[in-house]
């Protein structure tokens, strides 16, 4: 435990330096169980939020994480001391580490999302919580490990973690407030929210009434879908070798669109008042096929005529995509727009178009262990379209492209070009139940000095059952005189 004191001290000093308001007059003692009712937090005014509580929770979380790592991996990189922490703080050097892809690109963002969640559920806003997540990441890299602090981890933990953490925080609060009495979520909704965002429910339990108020969603237009599918065919190609697999694999997918444009009275004043979230797990591989989220950081809504509504501005995104034979992950800031266009009385087209710079990693999955993937500054773009046929069916199509350069790479000798596209058609059977077919294709073109160009592709065709949250597939109605009975 003594060895972890340096980690605790580094966390406290870093958090106080990054967030100078961390210890402020009037911030109540987090152990005070007799806080008066006037100390209940207000999301609308910001009254009684706490800078101190996450400044204590995050170091405690990192110490427990460090102690657990020491137990699981004895005599490892986690045996940090005061001396290693001091050397990292004074001398660095900051490098790129060699951790496995899923640790760096999935584990670290989730660690960052947890630290972000501690700050966000203490009443802080997105930007303040982003500072805490980055500060916690910095403290961990200085004092939590013995190897050199890593540039890539600071990007993915603090920044990708915040981009992931805000949708988790919003979805947890949406679940907490979804019952008949939103002020009394009950056991099962609280349990579900704890699974989505553990820090949110932890702070509600530990600090009593203070953080009981549920984050005001302002009633966004949403669309959710749970998909359970099985592949009918899969085809892989690597260096000209083609393999057609007949064995079936099952998948589970959850997606949510939050804050779809066009709802009367809804505004985009806060970061992530619009976001899109998707998670897919597949058996027979690394479980996580993809985890992707994007949200509006700063922007506004607009309209054109009576049939078109949209929003535009600066988006933040985090993507983790891992087909069987290669993988890619990125953290990016993009300019773009999300909109809905009524093509006819019962036909609506929703879409998002984004493009911008980021920092990404990509590589093959043929080697496990030391880093077998490429880091670099990246350019990426996305085009997503959904054609909605009233309450009958919908056609989805999404395309993503990533160009990972040698700029900012630890070894500037190669580039990666990766594209992923999927098309699905879903038909409602009755109520919220639907069936659908989906085709997904992923392509990678890797060029490295002294090596032959490597071309990889994977194609999968699948059949799926869908449970949809909205029988009209998420279309938003704003036209005068129109309601569900008219369509």
Secondary structure by P-SEA (a helix, b strand, c coil): cccaaaaaaaaaaaaaaaccccccccccccccccccccccccccccccccaaaaaaaaaaaaaaaaaaaaaacccccccccaaaaaaaaccccbbbbbccccccccaaaaaaaaaaaaaaaacccaaaaaaaaaaaaaaaaaccccccccaaaaaaacaaaaaaaaaaaaaaaaaaaccccccccccaaaaaaaaacaaaaaaaaaaccccccccccccccbbbbbbbbbbcbbbbbcccbbbbbcbbbbbbbbbbbcccccccccccccccccbbbbbbbbcccccccbbbbbbbcccccccccccccccccbbbbbbbbbccccccccccccccccccccccccbbbbbbbbbbcccbbbbbcccccccccccccccbbbbbbbbbccccbbbbbbbbbbbbcccccccccbbbbbbbbbbbbbbbcccccccbbbbbbbbbbbbbccccbbbbbbbbbbccccccccccccccccccccccccc
